[in-house]
Amino acid sequence: MQRYYEKFAVIFLLPLLACFVLAFAIPFVMGTFLSFTDYISMKDFTFTGLKSYQTAFDTTYGTPTFWTALGRTTLFAAVSILTINFNAFVLALLLTKGLRGSNIYRSIFFMPNLIGGIVLGYIWKMILNGILQTWNSNLSMNPWYGFFGLVILMNWQQVGYMMIIYIAALMNVPTDLNESAEIDGANKWQTTWHVTIPMVIPSFTICSFLTLTNSYKLYDQNIALSGNSPETNLLAADIVSTTISHGNLGPEQAKAVVFFVIVAAISGLQVMLTRRKEVEA
Amino acid sequence: MANETTSYPFHFQDALAINRNLGYDEEDAKTVLYDDCLTLKKGDRTPLEKYGFKGDPKDIGRYLYRELKQKEAEDPSFLPPQVLKSASKKRQRIVSNTVVYFFLTLIALVVILPVLIVLLNSFKNNGGIARETFLFPNAESFVGIQNYVSGFEKTQFHKAFGISLYITVVSTVFILLFSSMTAWFLTRVKTWWTKVIYYAILFSQVVPFQMVMLPMNQIAADLGINHWYSIPIIYVAFGAGLSVFMYAGFVKSVPLEIEEAAMIDGCNPVQTFFTIVFPILKPTTVTIAILNVMWIWNDYLLPYMVLGPSIGETTIPVAVQMVSLGSYGAQDMGLMMAMIVLTMIPIIIFYLFGQKYIIRGVTAGAVKG
């Protein structure tokens, strides 16, 4: 039957593949190639080997924005993973107690996920500035305001999403496990800590990696909240901002390649870890 | 945690007998004993005096409780139903539930308030927003619907809305159609080249947009597909990764026999796919549709790069961002808030109607992706 199917390959594959090759595959290959060139446009470039990478990470004039942005992004990712997962898990625990009205709360908590990044950024800019003006300050006075503002914003947006994943996991914990722990004399905290949490570890992995990749790829919220500033730009915003302002695009493409390698490495690690868990289970 | 070692020279039957002697009927004797177990487990030794037992109250509580549960396992009707709702437990629960409800309501307010503040501020002038962000508009700051009127004009909101709607709907339809076809074919035909294609599409999921954005933009310009009506071609490429992956996972669970039966009845693969397979894929299609609608509607960088910043030819997020940059660097926050309200209305309507599917879809997408 396979042989017969194969004759129809063009009909089934061509529509998607045509779009995919044009808008993704070719740009990906070209992007990689152009990172080894000096280029103004795709028709105007000279091959320069690793020079673009050198320029992008050149430390002669102080630390290049890329490294500071990378450091900031990593710190942001770490803070986000801790806060978002903690908040989401606590809410999920409370909403799986079988309380009446849990579904309404769940729907409310999830709602911010549907709001787009740019809009979110401006909503929180208005609110945070409103709070900060009590002390005659505003978001642009201190880069750390922008940083923690973004942490608050991302918590507001993402906690509901992660909570949904934790709720799904908690619903799958068999109730007799908790009951038998209780019979053995465990109190609520002990049951949660020794029985429930170990059972939902796979979802901790999923949520941590989701937050991690979300943090590294974060762009819209970042530029809307704190403008396009080297003081507050995360990695993605750093690359885009220099792309727009520079004539020679080689170094920016080089940064993008490094950015891609980082994101791909994180995803690779995630696949490895979740695969191993599946084998154990 | 298992604590099997301690045993005592008495059993729960002895305790029950004592309760009966105290005048309780059969059911109440059990209920009282059950309550006493819980009291003992908390370390309260009062019930011990009644029974005349000696030892650590927590330990005895656990021991008796275990015996009761064992008995219940042998004879499920042993414990009367009201035991499970015993009074002391209920009282505890009401107190802790009130605390939980209070906490949840507080969080719900934290979620909802920002949206309400946006609504409030959309009726104020910029000074009012800056000075009294969290207050109701007053005579000085109230500007009526002026923000809406000028914002609508400056963003050409009706055009931006139409373009966003067109791009989201058309892109999603094409993504669903093409991805399901591709996923089905790649799952059913197992050769080296279908594997290469499958993994190439999966791979695109881990590539950040910034990596391909410049060359993609150039190609789009060269081919003349950098218009709002042709941008769905590009969205198909960037939506393919997740969609093909999720469809492929579902196709694997579709039994081959159905397709073979259709083939024997004279269907060619195209007919088989559209009349038999695609309808079976419907639940996955709903999920994938929701996931794609959510990111395409809110997408900013792709339309900004491809369509450019000119108002009237671009999507809502880009228009909002462009208006915010303003002419003299100062942001017109009142106008922004009005535009944000207009942007959120369709999202909230979408959520109110499709809530169940959205939450289910997002869960499936997160766990699989």
Chai-1 contact restraints between the chains, C-beta under 6 A:
chainA,res_idxA,chainB,res_idxB,connection_type,confidence,min_distance_angstrom,max_distance_angstrom,comment,restraint_id
A,Q2,B,V189,contact,1.0,0.0,6.0,A-B,restraint_1
A,Y5,B,R188,contact,1.0,0.0,6.0,A-B,restraint_2
A,Y5,B,V189,contact,1.0,0.0,6.0,A-B,restraint_3
A,Y5,B,P269,contact,1.0,0.0,6.0,A-B,restraint_4
A,E6,B,V189,contact,1.0,0.0,6.0,A-B,restraint_5
A,F8,B,P269,contact,1.0,0.0,6.0,A-B,restraint_6
A,F12,B,M181,contact,1.0,0.0,6.0,A-B,restraint_7
A,F12,B,F185,contact,1.0,0.0,6.0,A-B,restraint_8
A,L13,B,T182,contact,1.0,0.0,6.0,A-B,restraint_9
A,P15,B,F178,contact,1.0,0.0,6.0,A-B,restraint_10
A,L16,B,F178,contact,1.0,0.0,6.0,A-B,restraint_11
A,L16,B,T182,contact,1.0,0.0,6.0,A-B,restraint_12
A,L16,B,A240,contact,1.0,0.0,6.0,A-B,restraint_13
A,C19,B,I233,contact,1.0,0.0,6.0,A-B,restraint_14
A,C19,B,V236,contact,1.0,0.0,6.0,A-B,restraint_15
A,C19,B,A237,contact,1.0,0.0,6.0,A-B,restraint_16
A,F20,B,A237,contact,1.0,0.0,6.0,A-B,restraint_17
A,F20,B,A240,contact,1.0,0.0,6.0,A-B,restraint_18
A,A23,B,M216,contact,1.0,0.0,6.0,A-B,restraint_19
A,A23,B,I234,contact,1.0,0.0,6.0,A-B,restraint_20
A,A23,B,A237,contact,1.0,0.0,6.0,A-B,restraint_21
A,F24,B,S204,contact,1.0,0.0,6.0,A-B,restraint_22
A,F24,B,A237,contact,1.0,0.0,6.0,A-B,restraint_23
A,P27,B,V212,contact,1.0,0.0,6.0,A-B,restraint_24
A,P27,B,P215,contact,1.0,0.0,6.0,A-B,restraint_25
A,P27,B,M216,contact,1.0,0.0,6.0,A-B,restraint_26
A,F28,B,V212,contact,1.0,0.0,6.0,A-B,restraint_27
A,M30,B,P215,contact,1.0,0.0,6.0,A-B,restraint_28
A,G31,B,M211,contact,1.0,0.0,6.0,A-B,restraint_29
A,G31,B,V212,contact,1.0,0.0,6.0,A-B,restraint_30
A,G31,B,P215,contact,1.0,0.0,6.0,A-B,restraint_31
A,M42,B,Q218,contact,1.0,0.0,6.0,A-B,restraint_32
A,L94,B,V100,contact,1.0,0.0,6.0,A-B,restraint_33
A,Y105,B,L104,contact,1.0,0.0,6.0,A-B,restraint_34
A,S107,B,Q355,contact,1.0,0.0,6.0,A-B,restraint_35
A,I108,B,A108,contact,1.0,0.0,6.0,A-B,restraint_36
A,I108,B,V111,contact,1.0,0.0,6.0,A-B,restraint_37
A,F109,B,V111,contact,1.0,0.0,6.0,A-B,restraint_38
A,L114,B,I347,contact,1.0,0.0,6.0,A-B,restraint_39
A,L114,B,Y351,contact,1.0,0.0,6.0,A-B,restraint_40
A,G116,B,N298,contact,1.0,0.0,6.0,A-B,restraint_41
A,G116,B,P317,contact,1.0,0.0,6.0,A-B,restraint_42
A,I118,B,Y300,contact,1.0,0.0,6.0,A-B,restraint_43
A,I118,B,P317,contact,1.0,0.0,6.0,A-B,restraint_44
A,I118,B,V320,contact,1.0,0.0,6.0,A-B,restraint_45
A,I118,B,Q321,contact,1.0,0.0,6.0,A-B,restraint_46
A,V119,B,I340,contact,1.0,0.0,6.0,A-B,restraint_47
A,V119,B,T343,contact,1.0,0.0,6.0,A-B,restraint_48
A,Y122,B,M336,contact,1.0,0.0,6.0,A-B,restraint_49
A,I123,B,P114,contact,1.0,0.0,6.0,A-B,restraint_50
A,I123,B,V118,contact,1.0,0.0,6.0,A-B,restraint_51
A,M126,B,M333,contact,1.0,0.0,6.0,A-B,restraint_52
A,I127,B,P114,contact,1.0,0.0,6.0,A-B,restraint_53
A,G130,B,T133,contact,1.0,0.0,6.0,A-B,restraint_54
A,G130,B,F134,contact,1.0,0.0,6.0,A-B,restraint_55
A,I164,B,I359,contact,1.0,0.0,6.0,A-B,restraint_56
A,I164,B,T363,contact,1.0,0.0,6.0,A-B,restraint_57
A,I165,B,A366,contact,1.0,0.0,6.0,A-B,restraint_58
A,A168,B,T363,contact,1.0,0.0,6.0,A-B,restraint_59
A,I183,B,R66,contact,1.0,0.0,6.0,A-B,restraint_60
A,I183,B,K69,contact,1.0,0.0,6.0,A-B,restraint_61
A,D184,B,M1,contact,1.0,0.0,6.0,A-B,restraint_62
A,D184,B,A2,contact,1.0,0.0,6.0,A-B,restraint_63
A,D184,B,N3,contact,1.0,0.0,6.0,A-B,restraint_64
A,G185,B,R62,contact,1.0,0.0,6.0,A-B,restraint_65
A,K217,B,P208,contact,1.0,0.0,6.0,A-B,restraint_66
A,D220,B,Y300,contact,1.0,0.0,6.0,A-B,restraint_67
A,A236,B,Q210,contact,1.0,0.0,6.0,A-B,restraint_68
A,I239,B,Q210,contact,1.0,0.0,6.0,A-B,restraint_69
A,A256,B,Q210,contact,1.0,0.0,6.0,A-B,restraint_70
A,A256,B,M211,contact,1.0,0.0,6.0,A-B,restraint_71
A,F259,B,P208,contact,1.0,0.0,6.0,A-B,restraint_72
A,F260,B,V207,contact,1.0,0.0,6.0,A-B,restraint_73
A,F260,B,P208,contact,1.0,0.0,6.0,A-B,restraint_74
A,F260,B,M211,contact,1.0,0.0,6.0,A-B,restraint_75
A,V263,B,P208,contact,1.0,0.0,6.0,A-B,restraint_76
A,A264,B,V206,contact,1.0,0.0,6.0,A-B,restraint_77
A,S267,B,V206,contact,1.0,0.0,6.0,A-B,restraint_78
